[in-house]
Amino acid sequence: MVPGFNNQSYAINKEAKNDIRTIFDYIFTGKNFSSLVSGSSSLIKKRSFLVEACEYKRHFLHLDLDYAIITSLELDHTDYYQDMEDYLSAYETLISKVRYKVFIPQ
């Protein structure tokens, strides 16, 4: 829903809306980010995103994360994962990629 960016399915600080639109333009279109904004690296560093990521077919391994919160480790997507060991291996790979910290509530 984000590419439309004019619906009400998001909550964005009004002062950040243009910055975030520019970042999403880069993510979804591949436009050269540095040509869109001067000081582009500082723009990325000053904005944070929360993403609900899906583990189906290990799609979440394409994310480059600073932090992760894993809310559930119940076998899911059994049409893709062979068994619980295979399922957990995807999460182990994700955890190994997280830059700073992983939170797993008990």
N, C-alpha and C positions, 0 to 999 in steps of 0.2 A: 504494500500500500504506500510505501514511502516515495517511490518515483513520482506519483501524482503530486505529492507534497502540499496539496491544498485541501485535503480532507481533514477530518478531525480525529484520525486514528493514531495520533501521536501527541506527546506532550513535550514541547520545546520552548525554552525560554525565548521570548520574543527578540531579545538582543542577539541571540545566537542563531536565529533562523537563517539569515543570509550565509553565514559561515558554514552551517551544516548543509544547506542546499548546495554550496560549492563543493564540499567534500563528497556528498552523494553523487553529484554530477560526475566527479572524477571516478568514483567507485563503479557507477553503472554505465558510463559511456566511455571510459578510458581516456577522456580528454587530458591533455598535458596539464597537470595541476599547476605547475609553475607559471604557465601562461595565463591561468585564470586569476591568480592572486599573487601580489608581491608578498614576500615573507611567508610562503606557503607552508614551510616546515613548522613555523611557530603557530600557524593556524591549526594544523593537525594536533600539535602538542597541547593546545589549550582547550580542546574539546574531547569529551569522553562519550562513549556509546555503550549502552547496555543492549545485548543481543540475546534473544532466546534462540539457541542453536539446536538443530536436529542432528541426532547421531546416525540417522538412517544412511546407509551406504557410506558411513564415515564422513559425511559432508562437513561435519564440524571440524575436521582436521585441516580444512582449508583456511580456518581463521588464524590470525596472528594475535594471540591474547596476552595481555599483561596480567589479568586476573581471571579466575573461573570460579563459578559456584555450581557445584554438581548437586542437584536436589534429589535425584533418584538414580538408583542402579538396579532397576528391575528389568529382567530380560524383556526386550521389546524388538519389534521388527524381525521376527523369526523367519520371515521370508528371505532375509538377507544374512543374518548372523546364524552360524551353524549351531552354536550352543552358548552357554553362559561364559565359558572361557574366551571364546571369540569376541563376545560382546564386551567383556571387561578389558580385553586387549586393546580395543579401540579407545577406551577411556584412559588406559595406561599411556597410550601414545599421546593423547590429548594432554594429559597431565605433564608429560615430559617436555611438551612444547610451551607450556605457560611460562611467561617471563618472570613473574614475581611470586604469586601466591595462589593456591587452590584452596577453596573452602568446601568442605563436605559436612553439612549438618548431620548430627546423629539423631 
